[in-house]
Amino acid sequence: MISSIKCTTSSTSTFSSTKLPLPRSQLSILPTIQNVEQNMNFPLLSSKKPLYLSSIESFTLLTKPKRKNVTKCQAYEGDRSRPLEINIELPSKESAQKLKIGLYFATWWALNVVFNIYNKKVLNAFPYPWLTSTLSLAAGSLMMLISWATRVADAPKVDLDFWKALFPVAVAHTIGHVAATVSMSKVAVSFTHIIKSGEPAFSVLVSTFLLGEAFPMSVYLSLLPIIGGCALAAITELNFNMIGFMGAMISNLAFVFRNIFSKKGMNGMSVSGMNYYACLSMMSLLILTPFAIAVEGPKVWAAGWQTAVSQIGPNFVWWVVAQSVFYHLYNQVSYMSLDQISPLTFSIGNTMKRISVIVSSIIIFHTPLQPINALGAAIAILGTFIYSQAKQN
């Protein structure tokens, strides 16, 4: 007789939380149901022991080591993330570079105008251009030596080869500096700078006939307004002086050779523009000092100094200091700008500098100017601008 098993409510619903210890070698996954007694006399049969369900953790095949104190981290998907919206407009590199160039030009022009004004005041009261030129170089050399000693600026690491290459550059720089100062001691500042605007013509002529370089026809044609404008301004100058005119012309020629020597001899030498001009000033000072003493001399300087102080007063000393310091500063800024801008931009800036010097000197010193003279100056300056464009293209 087959007996049926009826599970009572208590037997089927009773689950114990007690874990049955199973040995690890026993790979039983399902719980065991045991019916110990079967009695034919009972109408209903049930298991004496309830059904025990062991915890999942005790199953050796399913168990995994628990990690305690697990921190749940949630991350957004990369394609669903939203960038932060920050409305901060940063200046572009191009605008920052334009601002930097503008500051260079403004400083360069301002320092040059101040120098020319004080230099002309000194030369009017103290007409000794050789000593004035020497003091300008001495002031710049002293300023740079102090800057290097106090480590405001890093001293250049140069060797004997550097000074050998710098020597011809310094000779040309000395001649050009003295010649320009001699010119301004004899004629108006505006006239000197009108003639000095013809420097590109000297550059092309020297490069063509001495160095054998060739230029496009547009470069040669751009020299016509330069030469014509300078000639027209010289002919119509009311206070024309041959020494002043020749001084400006010699200065143009000397500065052309300075640039040529600098390109050939200093190529590949890693010296900043500021330190380069400082070394150039020091060597030029050593070259100029004995010639200044021989040409003018201490006796002439002492007499002229007393006369100037008696006529001007203590302000004369300030004029001398100002023209010496500002001469070095404006040249230093121009050499520093060469590290940041192209030669074409520098050439255009130099043309605009001459315009600012000419206009300011005419206003401050009340220089008489005829319309035909102003036309010649405008033609010459326009020619220098056309030359810079033609040479670049």
JORA-V400318 format. One line per field, one symbol per residue. phi: phi as a letter, one per 20 degrees, with the letter a starting at -180 (. if undefined). psi: psi as a letter, one per 40 degrees, with the letter a starting at -180 (. if undefined). burial: b if it has 16 or more other C-alpha atoms within 10 Angstrom, else e. A space follows every 50 residues. Layout:
phi=???
psi=???
burial=???
This chain:
phi=.eeeddeffffeeecdefeefdfffedeeefedddfcccffefcdbffdf fddffffeeffdecfedeleeeddceffedfdffddeceeffffffffff fffgffffffffffffffffffffecfcfffffffffffffffffffffe mfcfffeccfffffffgffffffffffffffffffdcffffgfffffegg ffffffffeedmedcffffffffffffffffffffeffdfcfffffffff fgffffffffffffeefneecfffffffffffffffffgffffffdnfff ffffffffffeenffffffffffffffffffffffffffdcegfffffff ffffffffffffffelffbegffffffffffffffffffffff
psi=hhiihhhiddddehhiehhhhhiddhfhdiihhhhdihheehdhhihdhi hhhiiddehddeiihihifhhhhhiiideeihihhhghhihidddddddd dddddddddddddddddddddddddgggddddddddddddddddddddde fdihiigiaddddddddddddddddddddddddeediidddddddeeedd ddddddddddefiiiidddddedddddddddddddehdfhhddddddddd dddddddddddddddehehghidddddddddddddddddddddddciddd ddddddddddddadddddddddddddddddddddddddediidddddddd ddddddddddddddefhhhidddddddddddddddddddddd.
burial=eeeeeeeeeeeeeeeeeeeeeeeeeeeeeeeeeeeeeeeeeeeebbbeeb bbebeeebbbeeeeeeeeeeeeeeeeeeeeeeeeeeeeeeeeeeeeeeee beebbebbbebbbbbbbbbbbbbebbbbbbbbbbbbbbbbbeebbeeeee eeeeeeeeeeeebebbbbbbbbbbbbbbbbbbbbbbbbbbbbbbbbbbbb bbbbebbeeeeeeeeeeebbebbebbbbbbbbbbebbbebeebbbbbbbb bbbbbbbbebbbeebbeeeebebbbbbbbbbbbbbebbbeebbeeeeeee beebbeebeeeeeeebeebbbbbbbbbbbbbbbbbbbbeeeeebbbbbbb bbbbbbbbebbbeeeebebeeebbebbbbbbbbbbbbbbbbee
